[in-house]
Amino acid sequence: MSLSNWETKKMGKFTLRYQPYTLAMRHVFTVASFSRTTTPVVLTELEYDGIIGYGEASMPPYLGESQESVISFLKQVDLTSFSSPFQTEEILSYVDALATKNTAAKAAIDIALHDLLGKIMNQPFYKIWGLNPDLIPPTSYTIGIDTAEMIRKKVAEADQFKILKIKLGLETDKMIINTIRSVTNVPLCADVNQGWKHKEEALEMAYWLAEQNVVFLEQPMPKEQIDDNAWLTAHSPIPTIADEGCQRLSDVTKLQGVYTGINIKLMKCTGMREAKRMAELARSLEMKVMLGCMTETSCAISAAAQLGPLVDWADLDGALLIGNDIYNGMTVEDGICKLPDRAGIGIIKN
């Protein structure tokens, strides 16, 4: 990717660059509500005093953002009035106030700013936050909805992982689990993507899945069914985790008692600053915390991984699901997330 392809915007002491890029999935990715083979992203660079921080916005179509909407948002950003990247709170509050949604676009600025700050301080961000990377939980690897033959193939490819994330929510749910159990006994987590509609059926499935060594249910029913999700959480033998039902910091307190825990994703919550606050708030409410991702390059994955020591479960496989990653950052070795000892979010261009 040539730098000449990037759109460049000078803003006082800051320079912002951005460029659309399309991620190619290794396999067709199917969940309860859609299938796709690509994911649109916008890559960003934020430069200050000759130092460049990298960022990324990933936009699975169901979230309502697009490369066009992200670029339109980034064109509104003007950091001219800020003299230093250490004005982090002011900068990110200003960016957040530019529009009500556009959370992935905001995350692209947030990630680049954190990467820039870490490079200026010459420290990885997990060290700046005082976190121990050895405490990052093993990451799960996602198996999308598919035929029995393809599921067995995907499970074989994922033999290094200590836990698998299984997409459910259709009439094939038991076939998928039985197929997986025919080839492996590793723990599973079930991501239903709002696919179940009735609480009694959801509870029946929860008990059956518990017998299959499924450790938690992610977004079992539509997020609007608050009372049904709360009832399921109260009766389920395994924890329930809010995903579509949890976007930003303001959601967390309202979800106490509705779910056992929350899934934090940088693209939903505007980036690293708010993700850390969400994890700390959930912990204070005695809720479980999962750290998730979209389909992303190693840029956004490595940014999220800086928060890994704060969570109970990690699902940071987004860069492993694509065939055209352009960065090198967090790696997975024997199912364990390994953060490089590099400044910022720890990435370099391939």
Secondary structure in CASP SS format (residue, H / E / C, confidence):
PFRMAT SS
TARGET T0000
AUTHOR 0000-0000-0000
METHOD secondary structure of the structure
MODEL  1
M C 1.00
S C 1.00
L H 1.00
S H 1.00
N H 1.00
W C 1.00
E E 1.00
T E 1.00
K E 1.00
K E 1.00
M E 1.00
G C 1.00
K C 1.00
F E 1.00
T E 1.00
L E 1.00
R E 1.00
Y E 1.00
Q E 1.00
P E 1.00
Y E 1.00
T E 1.00
L E 1.00
A E 1.00
M E 1.00
R E 1.00
H E 1.00
V E 1.00
F E 1.00
T E 1.00
V C 1.00
A C 1.00
S C 1.00
F C 1.00
S E 1.00
R E 1.00
T E 1.00
T E 1.00
T E 1.00
P E 1.00
V E 1.00
V E 1.00
L E 1.00
T E 1.00
E E 1.00
L E 1.00
E E 1.00
Y E 1.00
D C 1.00
G C 1.00
I E 1.00
I E 1.00
G E 1.00
Y E 1.00
G E 1.00
E E 1.00
A E 1.00
S E 1.00
M C 1.00
P C 1.00
P H 1.00
Y H 1.00
L H 1.00
G C 1.00
E C 1.00
S C 1.00
Q H 1.00
E H 1.00
S H 1.00
V H 1.00
I H 1.00
S H 1.00
F H 1.00
L H 1.00
K H 1.00
Q H 1.00
V C 1.00
D C 1.00
L C 1.00
T C 1.00
S C 1.00
F C 1.00
S C 1.00
S C 1.00
P C 1.00
F C 1.00
Q C 1.00
T H 1.00
E H 1.00
E H 1.00
I H 1.00
L H 1.00
S H 1.00
Y H 1.00
V H 1.00
D H 1.00
A H 1.00
L C 1.00
A C 1.00
T C 1.00
K C 1.00
N C 1.00
T H 1.00
A H 1.00
A H 1.00
K H 1.00
A H 1.00
A H 1.00
I H 1.00
D H 1.00
I H 1.00
A H 1.00
L H 1.00
H H 1.00
D H 1.00
L H 1.00
L H 1.00
G H 1.00
K H 1.00
I H 1.00
M H 1.00
N C 1.00
Q C 1.00
P E 1.00
F H 1.00
Y H 1.00
K H 1.00
I H 1.00
W C 1.00
G C 1.00
L C 1.00
N C 1.00
P H 1.00
D H 1.00
L H 1.00
I C 1.00
P C 1.00
P C 1.00
T E 1.00
S C 1.00
Y E 1.00
T E 1.00
I E 1.00
G C 1.00
I C 1.00
D C 1.00
T C 1.00
A H 1.00
E H 1.00
M H 1.00
I H 1.00
R H 1.00
K H 1.00
K H 1.00
V H 1.00
A H 1.00
E H 1.00
A C 1.00
D C 1.00
Q C 1.00
F C 1.00
K C 1.00
I C 1.00
L E 1.00
K E 1.00
I E 1.00
K E 1.00
L C 1.00
G C 1.00
L C 1.00
E C 1.00
T C 1.00
D H 1.00
K H 1.00
M H 1.00
I H 1.00
I H 1.00
N H 1.00
T H 1.00
I H 1.00
R H 1.00
S C 1.00
V C 1.00
T C 1.00
N C 1.00
V C 1.00
P C 1.00
L E 1.00
C E 1.00
A E 1.00
D E 1.00
V C 1.00
N C 1.00
Q C 1.00
G C 1.00
W C 1.00
K C 1.00
H C 1.00
K H 1.00
E H 1.00
E H 1.00
A H 1.00
L H 1.00
E H 1.00
M H 1.00
A H 1.00
Y H 1.00
W H 1.00
L H 1.00
A H 1.00
E H 1.00
Q C 1.00
N C 1.00
V E 1.00
V E 1.00
F E 1.00
L E 1.00
E E 1.00
Q C 1.00
P C 1.00
M C 1.00
P C 1.00
K C 1.00
E C 1.00
Q C 1.00
I H 1.00
D H 1.00
D H 1.00
N H 1.00
A H 1.00
W H 1.00
L H 1.00
T H 1.00
A H 1.00
H H 1.00
S C 1.00
P C 1.00
I C 1.00
P C 1.00
T E 1.00
I E 1.00
A E 1.00
D C 1.00
E C 1.00
G C 1.00
C C 1.00
Q C 1.00
R C 1.00
L H 1.00
S H 1.00
D H 1.00
V H 1.00
T H 1.00
K H 1.00
L H 1.00
Q E 1.00
G C 1.00
V C 1.00
Y E 1.00
T C 1.00
G E 1.00
I E 1.00
N E 1.00
I E 1.00
K C 1.00
L H 1.00
M H 1.00
K H 1.00
C H 1.00
T C 1.00
G C 1.00
M H 1.00
R H 1.00
E H 1.00
A H 1.00
K H 1.00
R H 1.00
M H 1.00
A H 1.00
E H 1.00
L H 1.00
A H 1.00
R H 1.00
S H 1.00
L C 1.00
E C 1.00
M C 1.00
K E 1.00
V E 1.00
M E 1.00
L E 1.00
G C 1.00
C C 1.00
M C 1.00
T C 1.00
E C 1.00
T C 1.00
S H 1.00
C H 1.00
A H 1.00
I H 1.00
S H 1.00
A H 1.00
A H 1.00
A H 1.00
Q C 1.00
L C 1.00
G H 1.00
P H 1.00
L H 1.00
V C 1.00
D C 1.00
W E 1.00
A E 1.00
D C 1.00
L C 1.00
D C 1.00
G H 1.00
A H 1.00
L H 1.00
L H 1.00
I E 1.00
G C 1.00
N C 1.00
D C 1.00
I C 1.00
Y E 1.00
N E 1.00
G C 1.00
M C 1.00
T E 1.00
V E 1.00
E E 1.00
D C 1.00
G C 1.00
I E 1.00
C E 1.00
K E 1.00
L C 1.00
P C 1.00
D C 1.00
R C 1.00
A C 1.00
G E 1.00
I C 1.00
G C 1.00
I C 1.00
I E 1.00
K E 1.00
N C 1.00
END
